[in-house]
Amino acid sequence: MTSTHVPANAPVRGRRSPLASALLHLTLFVASVIAVFPVLWVLLTSLKPAEYAITTDFVKETTFENYTKLLDDTEFLTWFGNSLLVAGLTTVLGVFVAATTGYAVSRFRFPGKRGLMWTLLITQMFPVAVLIVPIYNIMAGLGLLNEPAGLVITYLTIAVPFCAWMMKGFFDTIPREIDESGQVDGLTPFGTFWRLILPLAKPGIAVTAFYSFITAWGEVAYASAFMVGDENLTLAGGLQKFVNQYGAQWGPMTAASVLIAIPAAVVFLFAQRHLVTGVSAGAVKG
């Protein structure tokens, strides 16, 4: 019998050397600083007086004056409410349409199924610059310019194709035996979808809801082109009021940016535990 002698200082498979570990931690630290620095800069700028807005005096005469001026002297709350309405409707309708479409193409065979899937895929390839003029003309013809419904429909055309593809991939991972058990119990196809399949699709729904909300909440081009008048603007259009050819009002603009980020952060916190599962499940089978 021969024995194998392992030197005491021999590297163990799967264990990083001290140098590799140090480089990894340094890289993660630098990446974290790069990611956090812009957000921290905006937050600190929002708490500084106007005369220090573009200086590196991070903590000097801290004040909430920018926030009070924003809320008292502008239509920010109106813009905020308009964005919340548009984003909320886009999220609810986007989840419903994407989930039902994804379930239909995952479970049923029908004429035009392949064409529908190709249509959903191709529509994601067109940039905003190409679509904004034809969509503007369509909304003008329907009388939906300067109306929240026009923005909701526009954002659905952006969110639904991607989300439907992702939901289709997620539904493909759910065993068809569950559908068959629903049919045995006398459920209709929609009843099976609503009562049995949808509760199992929470990760996919979370990703769909988050993507739909962010699509509507942070979009600028369509919101700026379709909406006019302070009482109709969303946050994207409202922020442009703080920038003109002579300069920018950094204080109110950074204060608005901080307040705008709060709803997105809240939605992310509610959805984050499902995001990785939903995205990976939709990507595997999509």
RALIN-V524173 format. One record per residue. N is the residue number from 1. PSI is psi as a letter, one per 20 degrees, with the letter a starting at -180 (* if undefined). BURIAL is b if it has 9 or more other C-alpha atoms within 8 Angstrom, else e. Layout:
N/PSI/BURIAL
N/PSI/BURIAL
This chain:
1/p/e
2/q/e
3/q/e
4/p/e
5/p/e
6/p/e
7/q/e
8/h/e
9/j/e
10/p/e
11/q/e
12/p/e
13/p/e
14/i/e
15/p/e
16/q/e
17/q/e
18/h/e
19/g/e
20/h/e
21/g/b
22/g/e
23/h/e
24/g/e
25/h/e
26/g/e
27/g/e
28/h/e
29/g/e
30/g/e
31/h/e
32/g/e
33/g/e
34/h/e
35/h/e
36/h/e
37/g/e
38/g/e
39/g/e
40/h/e
41/g/e
42/g/b
43/g/b
44/h/b
45/h/b
46/i/b
47/j/b
48/q/b
49/r/b
50/h/e
51/i/e
52/j/b
53/g/b
54/j/e
55/r/e
56/j/e
57/n/e
58/g/e
59/n/e
60/o/e
61/l/e
62/p/e
63/q/e
64/j/b
65/h/e
66/h/b
67/g/b
68/g/e
69/h/b
70/g/b
71/h/b
72/h/e
73/i/e
74/r/e
75/k/b
76/g/b
77/h/e
78/g/b
79/g/b
80/g/b
81/g/b
82/g/b
83/h/b
84/g/b
85/g/b
86/g/b
87/h/b
88/g/b
89/g/b
90/h/b
91/g/b
92/g/b
93/h/b
94/g/b
95/g/b
96/g/e
97/g/b
98/h/b
99/g/b
100/h/e
101/g/b
102/h/b
103/h/b
104/g/e
105/i/b
106/h/b
107/h/e
108/q/e
109/p/e
110/q/e
111/p/e
112/j/e
113/g/b
114/g/e
115/h/e
116/g/e
117/g/b
118/h/e
119/g/e
120/h/b
121/g/b
122/h/e
123/h/e
124/i/b
125/i/e
126/p/e
127/r/e
128/h/e
129/h/e
130/h/e
131/h/b
132/h/b
133/g/e
134/h/e
135/h/b
136/g/b
137/h/e
138/g/e
139/h/b
140/g/b
141/h/e
142/i/e
143/k/e
144/j/b
145/q/b
146/k/b
147/p/b
148/h/b
149/h/e
150/g/b
151/g/b
152/g/b
153/g/b
154/g/b
155/h/b
156/h/b
157/h/e
158/g/b
159/g/b
160/g/b
161/g/b
162/g/b
163/h/b
164/g/b
165/g/b
166/g/b
167/h/b
168/g/b
169/h/b
170/g/b
171/h/b
172/h/b
173/i/e
174/p/b
175/p/e
176/i/e
177/h/e
178/h/b
179/g/b
180/h/e
181/h/e
182/h/b
183/h/b
184/h/e
185/j/e
186/j/e
187/q/b
188/r/e
189/g/e
190/h/e
191/h/b
192/g/b
193/g/b
194/g/b
195/h/e
196/g/b
197/g/b
198/g/b
199/h/e
200/i/e
201/k/b
202/g/b
203/g/b
204/h/b
205/h/b
206/g/b
207/g/b
208/g/b
209/g/b
210/g/b
211/g/b
212/g/b
213/g/b
214/h/b
215/g/b
216/h/b
217/h/b
218/j/e
219/q/b
220/g/e
221/g/e
222/g/b
223/h/b
224/h/b
225/h/e
226/h/b
227/p/b
228/q/b
229/p/e
230/h/e
231/i/e
232/i/b
233/q/b
234/a/b
235/h/b
236/g/b
237/h/b
238/h/b
239/h/b
240/i/e
241/h/e
242/j/b
243/p/b
244/a/e
245/i/e
246/i/e
247/a/e
248/q/e
249/n/e
250/h/b
251/f/b
252/h/b
253/g/b
254/h/b
255/g/b
256/h/b
257/g/b
258/g/b
259/h/e
260/h/b
261/h/e
262/g/e
263/h/e
264/h/b
265/h/e
266/g/e
267/g/b
268/g/b
269/h/e
270/h/e
271/i/b
272/h/e
273/i/e
274/i/b
275/g/b
276/g/e
277/g/b
278/g/b
279/g/b
280/h/e
281/g/b
282/h/b
283/h/b
284/g/e
285/i/b
286/*/b
